[in-house]
Amino acid sequence: MDDVDKLLLPEINLETDDIIMNIAVKKDYSKIEDLNERKEEFINDLRDFIEEFDQTEESLEFMKYYDDF
């Protein structure tokens, strides 16, 4: 992870009424010439990321934050 910290990665800040998410993108999407295809690839990668996170212990630990309320 230290190597990633040293890179200048493109970032995006997403905000809805319920969530603020800051994302640094490691994948190089520049090889996809068509803008719509590039966007679709990025959105698919976001969905995969969420699915992966859903299967982790960290997702449960994160939700335990609300146990004390």
N, C-alpha and C positions, 0 to 999 in steps of 0.2 A: 504493500500500500504506500510505502514511502516514495516509490518511483512515481506513482500517480499524483501524489501531493506536489511534486516538482513540475508537473506538466501544466501548460496553459490549456485548459479544456474549455470548450464552449459550455456556457451555463444558461439555464432557463429557470425562471421563477414562475410557478403556477399558483394561482390563487382562486379558490371558490369561496362560497359562504362558510364552508366547514373546514377547509384544509388550505394551508400554505405549504408548498413543497418546493425546495430548491434542488435542482438536478444538475449535476455535471455529467456531460456526455463523453464517454471514452471511445465509443465507436466512431470510425471515420465514414461518414455518409457521403463524402464527396465523390466516391466512385459510382454512385447512382446518379446518372445525368438528369433523368426526368424528375422534376420537382415533386410531382404528385406521387411517384413511386418512392422517392426518398422519404416523403412525409409518411406514406403508408408503412414503410419499413420501420421508421422511428416509432410510430404508434403501436405497431406489432411488438416491437422491443419493449415498450412501456407496459403493454399488457402482460408479456412474458415475465417482466420484472415483478409486477404485482402478484402474478400467480406464484412465482418462486417465493416471494416474501410471505405470502399466505401460508405456505407450507413450512415455515421456519418457526423455531422456538421463540425467536425474537418478536414475531408478530403477537404471540401470546403474552410475552413479557411486556410488550408495549401497551397492550390493552389492560394489563393489570394496574396500570397507572390509575385507572378509574375506580378501582376497588375501594379506595379510601374516601370516596365522595358519598 
